[in-house]
Amino acid sequence: MQTLVNLLVNNDFEALLQHYQTSDESENIAQLAFLFQQGQLKLESFDFYQQIATKFIASKCLPSALIKQFNSNDILSFFTPALQLKDNFNETNHLQRNVLHYLLAGEQSTETKSLPPFNYLRSMMLFESNESLRDALCQRDGQNYTPIEAYLMVNQNLAELPTHELTALLALIEIQSKQQTTDMKNYQPLIQAVGKLCRKQKIMMSSDLQRLILIAAYYNKPVKQVLFDID
């Protein structure tokens, strides 16, 4: 890491790239994490460190161990240019999960209040014709879940989505439905997981709970049926 810092201080970008390329994956993860952290410290430094990180990833590939780190909007924003290269949105790890699976699932803590950036993702699809991102939205992990199903099933923030995010999520669901049919085998384990999540957070399940409404819309079922099936 000291070598990386020294090369950054000296603005030796050719040597920086060579150093990254000759480092192993665990070292690459640490190097990219350092660039991300530096980019968050000062707004005026963001683009500088983002460009370096993008060039690093473009020179090799997206490290598979980095995929599970995509659990915040800040990380997505910083690495978006790199993800748009070489179909990196579609790259998966040993669990067959892509960055969207982790991003929409969110950090597994009830203390985390951030919501997935549905509007940001929809905007990228609409205005940048990002086929790789669209395909990633439809990818199924090793347990057969899409990123949206990962959100519905395990995201611990059960607060209502703001209107613009809700509208964007419904648009993403529509985009996915046009690409592939909904796998109804996932319905029962998904609602069981959501029921457990509600009970853990002591949230009353009712037809007004937005997560249940979204599940009903996703699986094309009446909300009352979802409530009945959970019980």
C-alpha positions as CSV (number, residue, x, y, z in Angstrom):
1,M,0.0,0.0,0.0
2,Q,2.9,2.3,0.7
3,T,4.1,1.8,-2.9
4,L,0.7,2.9,-4.1
5,V,0.7,6.0,-1.9
6,N,4.2,7.0,-3.1
7,L,3.3,6.6,-6.7
8,L,0.2,8.7,-6.2
9,V,2.2,11.4,-4.5
10,N,4.6,11.4,-7.5
11,N,1.8,11.3,-10.1
12,D,3.5,8.4,-11.7
13,F,0.5,6.9,-13.4
14,E,2.3,4.5,-15.6
15,A,4.0,2.9,-12.7
16,L,0.7,3.0,-10.7
17,L,-1.0,0.9,-13.4
18,Q,1.9,-1.5,-13.6
19,H,1.9,-1.9,-9.8
20,Y,-1.8,-2.7,-9.8
21,Q,-1.5,-5.2,-12.7
22,T,1.3,-7.1,-10.9
23,S,-0.6,-7.2,-7.6
24,D,-2.8,-10.2,-6.6
25,E,-6.6,-9.9,-6.1
26,S,-6.4,-9.3,-2.3
27,E,-4.0,-6.5,-2.9
28,N,-6.1,-5.1,-5.7
29,I,-9.1,-5.0,-3.3
30,A,-7.1,-3.0,-0.8
31,Q,-5.9,-0.6,-3.5
32,L,-9.4,0.0,-4.8
33,A,-10.7,0.4,-1.3
34,F,-8.0,3.0,-0.6
35,L,-9.0,5.0,-3.7
36,F,-12.6,4.8,-2.8
37,Q,-11.9,6.1,0.7
38,Q,-9.8,8.9,-0.6
39,G,-12.5,9.9,-3.1
40,Q,-15.0,10.2,-0.3
41,L,-12.8,12.5,1.8
42,K,-13.0,15.6,-0.5
43,L,-15.5,16.3,-3.3
44,E,-12.8,17.9,-5.4
45,S,-10.8,14.7,-5.3
46,F,-13.6,12.4,-6.2
47,D,-13.1,12.4,-10.0
48,F,-9.4,12.0,-9.7
49,Y,-9.5,8.9,-7.7
50,Q,-12.5,7.5,-9.6
51,Q,-10.6,7.8,-12.9
52,I,-7.7,5.9,-11.4
53,A,-9.9,3.1,-10.1
54,T,-11.7,2.9,-13.4
55,K,-8.4,2.5,-15.3
56,F,-7.2,-0.1,-12.8
57,I,-10.3,-2.3,-13.3
58,A,-10.2,-1.8,-17.0
59,S,-6.6,-3.0,-17.1
60,K,-7.5,-6.4,-15.5
61,C,-11.1,-7.3,-14.6
62,L,-13.6,-6.6,-11.8
63,P,-12.2,-8.5,-8.8
64,S,-14.8,-11.1,-7.8
65,A,-14.2,-10.4,-4.1
66,L,-15.2,-6.8,-4.7
67,I,-18.7,-7.7,-5.8
68,K,-20.1,-8.3,-2.3
69,Q,-18.9,-4.8,-1.2
70,F,-21.5,-3.1,-3.3
71,N,-23.9,-2.5,-0.4
72,S,-24.1,1.3,-0.5
73,N,-25.1,4.1,-2.9
74,D,-21.7,5.7,-2.4
75,I,-19.8,2.6,-3.6
76,L,-22.1,2.3,-6.6
77,S,-21.6,5.9,-7.6
78,F,-17.8,5.7,-7.3
79,F,-17.4,2.5,-9.4
80,T,-20.2,3.1,-11.9
81,P,-17.8,4.0,-14.8
82,A,-15.8,0.8,-14.1
83,L,-19.0,-1.3,-14.0
84,Q,-20.1,0.0,-17.4
85,L,-16.9,-1.4,-18.9
86,K,-16.7,-5.0,-20.2
87,D,-20.2,-5.9,-19.0
88,N,-18.9,-5.7,-15.4
89,F,-22.5,-5.3,-14.1
90,N,-22.9,-9.0,-15.2
91,E,-19.8,-10.3,-13.4
92,T,-20.7,-12.7,-10.6
93,N,-18.9,-14.1,-7.6
94,H,-18.7,-17.7,-6.3
95,L,-22.4,-17.4,-5.2
96,Q,-23.4,-16.3,-8.7
97,R,-24.4,-12.9,-7.4
98,N,-23.7,-9.7,-9.2
99,V,-23.3,-6.2,-7.7
100,L,-27.1,-5.6,-7.9
101,H,-27.8,-8.5,-5.7
102,Y,-25.8,-7.0,-2.9
103,L,-26.8,-3.4,-3.6
104,L,-30.5,-4.1,-3.4
105,A,-30.2,-6.6,-0.5
106,G,-28.5,-3.8,1.4
107,E,-26.4,-4.1,4.5
108,Q,-27.8,-6.7,6.8
109,S,-28.4,-4.4,9.7
110,T,-31.6,-2.8,11.0
111,E,-29.4,0.3,11.8
112,T,-28.8,0.9,8.2
113,K,-31.3,3.5,7.0
114,S,-30.2,3.9,3.4
115,L,-32.5,2.7,0.6
116,P,-31.4,1.2,-2.7
117,P,-31.0,3.7,-5.5
118,F,-33.8,2.5,-7.7
119,N,-34.2,5.8,-9.5
120,Y,-30.4,6.0,-10.2
121,L,-30.5,2.5,-11.7
122,R,-33.6,3.2,-13.8
123,S,-32.1,6.5,-15.1
124,M,-29.0,4.6,-16.2
125,M,-31.1,2.1,-18.1
126,L,-33.3,4.8,-19.7
127,F,-30.7,7.4,-20.7
128,E,-27.6,5.3,-21.3
129,S,-29.2,2.2,-22.9
130,N,-27.1,0.1,-20.6
131,E,-27.9,-3.5,-21.8
132,S,-25.4,-4.9,-19.3
133,L,-27.2,-3.3,-16.4
134,R,-30.6,-4.6,-17.8
135,D,-29.2,-8.1,-18.0
136,A,-27.7,-7.9,-14.5
137,L,-31.2,-7.0,-13.2
138,C,-32.5,-10.3,-14.6
139,Q,-29.6,-12.5,-13.5
140,R,-30.3,-15.2,-10.9
141,D,-27.9,-16.1,-8.1
142,G,-27.1,-19.6,-6.9
143,Q,-30.4,-19.7,-5.0
144,N,-32.3,-18.6,-8.1
145,Y,-33.1,-15.1,-6.9
146,T,-32.9,-11.9,-9.0
147,P,-31.6,-8.7,-7.5
148,I,-35.2,-7.4,-7.0
149,E,-36.2,-10.6,-5.3
150,A,-33.1,-10.1,-3.0
151,Y,-34.5,-6.7,-2.1
152,L,-38.0,-7.9,-1.4
153,M,-36.7,-10.9,0.6
154,V,-33.9,-9.6,2.8
155,N,-33.5,-5.8,2.7
156,Q,-34.0,-4.8,6.3
157,N,-35.3,-1.3,5.7
158,L,-39.1,-1.8,5.7
159,A,-39.8,1.9,5.6
160,E,-41.9,3.2,2.7
161,L,-39.9,4.1,-0.4
162,P,-40.2,7.8,-1.4
163,T,-42.5,8.3,-4.4
164,H,-39.7,8.7,-7.0
165,E,-37.9,5.5,-5.7
166,L,-41.1,3.5,-5.6
167,T,-42.0,4.6,-9.2
168,A,-38.5,3.6,-10.3
169,L,-38.7,0.2,-8.6
170,L,-42.0,-0.5,-10.3
171,A,-40.4,0.4,-13.6
172,L,-37.5,-1.9,-12.9
173,I,-40.0,-4.7,-12.1
174,E,-41.7,-4.1,-15.5
175,I,-38.3,-4.1,-17.3
176,Q,-37.5,-7.4,-15.7
177,S,-40.9,-8.9,-16.5
178,K,-40.4,-8.2,-20.2
179,Q,-37.1,-10.1,-20.2
180,Q,-38.2,-13.2,-18.3
181,T,-41.2,-14.8,-16.5
182,T,-41.5,-14.6,-12.8
183,D,-40.4,-17.8,-11.0
184,M,-43.3,-18.6,-8.7
185,K,-41.2,-21.2,-6.8
186,N,-39.5,-18.3,-5.1
187,Y,-42.8,-16.9,-3.7
188,Q,-43.2,-19.1,-0.7
189,P,-39.6,-18.9,0.7
190,L,-39.6,-15.1,0.0
191,I,-42.8,-14.3,2.0
192,Q,-41.6,-16.6,4.8
193,A,-38.4,-14.6,5.0
194,V,-40.3,-11.3,5.0
195,G,-42.7,-12.6,7.7
196,K,-39.7,-13.4,9.9
197,L,-38.2,-10.0,9.2
198,C,-41.4,-8.2,10.2
199,R,-41.7,-10.2,13.4
200,K,-38.0,-9.5,14.3
201,Q,-38.6,-5.8,13.9
202,K,-42.0,-6.0,15.6
203,I,-43.7,-4.5,12.5
204,M,-47.4,-5.4,12.1
205,M,-48.2,-7.1,8.8
206,S,-51.1,-5.5,7.1
207,S,-52.4,-4.7,3.6
208,D,-50.9,-1.2,4.1
209,L,-47.3,-2.4,4.5
210,Q,-45.5,-1.3,1.3
211,R,-43.2,-4.3,1.2
212,L,-46.2,-6.7,1.0
213,I,-47.9,-4.5,-1.6
214,L,-44.7,-4.8,-3.7
215,I,-44.5,-8.5,-3.3
216,A,-48.2,-8.7,-4.4
217,A,-47.4,-6.6,-7.5
218,Y,-44.2,-8.6,-8.3
219,Y,-46.0,-12.0,-8.1
220,N,-49.3,-10.7,-9.4
221,K,-51.3,-11.7,-6.4
222,P,-53.9,-9.8,-4.2
223,V,-52.3,-8.3,-1.1
224,K,-54.8,-10.2,1.0
225,Q,-53.6,-13.4,-0.5
226,V,-50.0,-12.5,0.4
227,L,-51.0,-11.8,4.0
228,F,-52.9,-15.1,4.2
229,D,-50.0,-17.0,2.8
230,I,-47.5,-15.5,5.3
231,D,-49.7,-16.5,8.2
